[in-house]
């Protein structure tokens, strides 16, 4: 893409071109003018006067020719600068009034900074509209996710009050499970909100992916056994400067994701170093990720309608929390399908410089 010439330089170039054009008209036109005057008025002879009527007439003629050119150039230049600014100002007022679909007309021709201003404003307005739509969707989705456990809680408690249900250990366990579900949703929403606001606090220290993963594996062993999932761990040293608690939160979310979508299948967790990065990889042996899932798996409240569908449970926030935590550590997370079967989620973090 060719680099655009700045507005200031273009003003200088156009002003210089107009000045040169005026000078050329004056310089090249005078001999022709004087020769014409001599032919029309042969009796006129040269005079000793500094300015004769011939000179004044030429000056007037030059102004008649040059001034329209200069005026046209000035109007053309001002329109190329001012009209894009006026169009952006109109769109800004529309956005300020609540119309997030407002855009500056890109067909209005400008140059330099004025042209880029239109493009930049439209890009900003598009991101703002998309963010507002995502916020509306997130609020609606959060309300939907919280409605189910709240409905169960209210129904069971109302049944207890009416004598329909007996408050035994099993029912208490069900009620606690619904509270835990709501607590997890609220905590995930809080984590995402803090990350989006740039205020997600991290207690950074020298740690090792392998140590964090080993702790999480021990913590998840019972839950994995309940799902009949054989764990294969290959935990090699992967030193990082990170918040161990947040890394544990991310790994627990990845394991929970595998338990939901690949129950009864083996799961492998590995850590190590790749190309100077500390790497954590969680691979299940389920049905894999669809093309839509590969694009949107880390979006809040997104669920695949196919193999990893809504009936698998979960709030749809786990992987988005993983991405938020990883990005807060200046890392990257990637989802892909393994060659034979299953889905693999890989976290890359910068290696600790103290090693």
N, C-alpha and C positions, 0 to 999 in steps of 0.2 A: 504493500500500500504506500503510495507516494506521500511524502510528508507535506502537510499543508503549510502555506506561507502565512506568517503571523499578520494580524490586522495592522499593527503599527508599520511593518515593512511594506505592506500593500498600500497604505495611505501615502507613505513616502514615495513609492514607485509611481503611483498614479499622479500625485502632485508634480513630481519631476517630469513625467511624460507630458502633462498639460503645459508646464512651463517651457519645455523643449519645443512642443508643437507651436506655442505662441511665438517663441523666438524664431523658429523656422519660417512661420508665416510672415513675420515682420521682415526678416532678413531676405528671404527669397522673393517676397512679393514686391519689395520696393523698386528694384530695377524695372520690373514689368510695369508697375504703376507709373514710374517716372517717364518711361518710354511712351506709354499711352497718353500721358498728359502732353508731352511734346508733340505728338501727332495731332491731338485734338486742338491744342492751343499752341500753334507754332510760334505765335508772337511772344509767348512767355519766355523769358530768358532767366538765367541764373541771377540771383540777387545776393547781396552781401548780408542780408538779414539772417540772423540765427534761425528764426522760424518764419517761413513764408506761408501763405495760404495753402500752397501745395503740400507742405509738411503737415499742417493742421488737418487738411483733408485726408491725408494718408493715415494720420493717427486715428481719426474718426472711423475711417474704413477698416483699419486693423481691429479697433475695438468692436465694431459691428460683427466682424468675422470671429474674433477670438473669444469674446465674452459668451456667446451662446455655447461654444465648445466647452469653455470652463464651467458654465452653469450646468450643462448636461452632465459633465463629468462629476461635478459636486453632488448633483441630485442622485445620480447613479450610485456614487460611493456612499452617500448617506443612507440611501434605501437599503443597500447591502449590509450596512452596519445596524441601522436603527430598527428596520422591520423585524428581523429575527428577535431583537430584544423586546420589542412590543408584543410579539407573539408569545414569547416565553413568559412575559409578565401577565398576559391574559390567561395563559394556562395555569400559572401559579395562583392567580386569584380564584380560578375555578377549583383547583385542588384545595385551597384554603377554605373554600365554601363547602367542601365535602365531596366534590365530584372527583374521585380517584381515577376515573377513566379519562380525564382530560389530558390531552397531549398537545404539544406545540406542533404546528403544521410543518412537516419536514420538507414540503415542496417550496417553501419560501427560501429563496436563494440568498445565502450569505457567504462569507468567506472568513478564513482564519478562526479566531476565537468565537465570533458570533455564530458561525456554522456549527462549531463543536459544542457550543452552549445548548443549542437546540437538541442535538443528539444526546448529550449528557443528561439534560433535563428529562427527555423522554425515557431514557434508560432508568433514571432514578424513579420517575413516576410509575413505570412498569413494575419495578421492584417493590415500591410502596404498595401498589395495588395487590400484588401477589402476597406480600406479607400480611396485609389486612385480611385477605381472603383466607390465608392459612390460620390467622388468629381466630377468625369466625369459626372455621372448621374445627380447630383445636378446642375451642370453648364448647362447641356442640358435642364433639366426640368425648371430651372429659365428662360432660354432664351425662352422656349416654353410658359411659363406663361406670360411673358412680351410681347410676340409677339401679342397676341390677343388684349389687350387694345391699343397697339401702332398702330396696323392695323386699328382699329376702329377710333382712333384719326386722323390718316393720311387720311383715306377715307373720313371722315366727313369734315375735314378741306380742303381737295382738292375739295370736292363737294361745299363747301362754296365759295372757290376761283373761281370755274367754274360757279357759279350761280345756281347750281343744288339744293342746300339746302339753306333755309332761316335761318339766325342766330337769332332764337327766344329763348325764355326762356327754352322751352323743349329741344332743341338741346344743349344749353349751359349746362343744367343739365346733359345730357348724356355725354358730354365731361368731365365735372367735375367728374362724376362717374368713368370714365376710368382713370383719373389722380389719384383719390383716390385709385383705385384698384392697380395701379402701386406703389403708395406710400406705401400701406400696404405690398405688396410683398417685396419691398426694406427694409422696417423696420423689417419685419420678418427675412429676410436674414441677416440683420445686427445683430439682437439679437442672432440668431444661430451662426453667425461667432464669435461674442464676447464671447459667452459661450464656444464654441469649443476651442477658443484661451485662455480661462481662464481669460479673461479680462472684463467679464460682471460686470459692476459696480452696486452695490446695496446700497441704502440709508437705512440702517437697523435702525429700531426704534421699540419701543413697540407699538403694534397695536392689533387689534382684527379681526379675520376672519369675525365675524358677522357685524362689522362696515363697512369693505371693501365690503362685499356682499350686504349690504343694499344700499350703494352708487351706486354700479353697477346695482342693481335691479331698482333703481329709474332712472338711466341713460338709461336702456334698455326697460323700460316699453312701450314706444311708438313703438319701433321696434317689440316687442313681440305682441303688440296689432295688428299691421299691418299684422302679420302672423297668427292672430287668435289663439294665444297660451296663454292658461290660466296659470298664474304663481302661484305656491304654494311654499311659503317661510316658512322655519322653522329655524330661525336664532338665535341660542343660543351662548352664550359667548364661544370664542375659542381664548384665548390670545396667541400671537406669537411675536417673534422678527423677523421682516421681512421688506421688502421694499413695502409699501402699493401700490405704483404706479405699480410695477411689478405684485403684486397679482391681482390688477384690470385688468391688461393686460391679465393675464392668465384666469381669470374668464370671461372676455369679449369674449375670444377665445372659451371657452367652451360653452357659451350661443350662440355664432354665429354658432358653430358646430351643436347645437341642432336645431336652426332655419333653417339650411340648410337641415337637414336630417329628421326632424320630424315636419314640418310646420302644423299648425292647430291642434296639439296635446298638451296636458298639459305638463308643464315642472316644475320640483321641484328643489329647491335650498335649501340646509340645511347646517348648520355649527354646530359644537359642539366638544366634547372631546371624544376620544376613545383610551383606553389603554395608556393614557399619551400623546397622540398626539392631536394637533389641526387638525380638519378634515373639509374639504369643499367637498360637494358632489352635483353634477349636474346630474339629471336623466331626460331623455326624455321618451316619449311614442311612439317612432317610431318603425321601424322594427327590431331594435337590431343590434348587431355586428356579422358578420360572423366569422368563425374560423380564417381566414386570417387576418381580421381586429383586432381581439383580440391580434394577434401576432405582427402586423405591424402598428397599428393605429398611433403610435407616431413617425414613421419614416418620414423624410422630403419628401414631394411630393408624399407620398403614398396615393392612393385612392382605395377603394374597388370597384371591377368591378361588384358587385352584388347590394345588397339593398342600399348601401350607395355609389352610383356610381359617376362617373365623371360628369354626367350631372347635378348633384346637385350644381355645382359651387365650388368656393373657390380655393385657390392655393395649398392646400395640405400641408400647413406649420403651420396651427393654432395649432394642437395638438403637433407637435414637438416643437413649441415655448413654449407651456405649460410645457412640460417635461423639457426643458432647464431652465425655470424660477424656477420650483420646485426643480430640482437637484441643482441649484445654491444656494438654501436655505437649502441644506442638507436634502431635503424631498423626498417623493416618490409620484408617481401618478399611479393610477391603472384604467384600463378599464375592464368592465364586463357587462354581460347581467343581467337584473333583472329577477326575477323568472317568472313573467307573460309576460312582453313585455318591449321593450325599452332598451336603453343603459345607463349605469351609469359610470361616471368618478369621481373618488375620489382622492382628494389631501390630503396627510398627511405631516404635518410640526411639528417639535419639539415644544412643548409647551414653552411659555416664562417662564424663570426661575425666573423672578421677581414677578410671581404670587404666 
